Amino acid sequence: MFLPIELIRKENIPCKSVAIDIFRINGRIKHLKEKFKEINFYKNL
């Protein structure tokens, strides 16, 4: 899920905002994974 530098340069996207978006998305995925772990833990009790 990492954008190549060439694409960022071509599209003229600010690198910082792209990095922040990727970081946010990764954070959400991590959060969801932890939530699923909790749910599965309670199901197994």
Secondary structure, DSSP 8 states (H G I E B T S, - for coil): ----HHHHHHHT--HHHHHHHHHHHHHHHHHHHHHHHHHHHHHH-
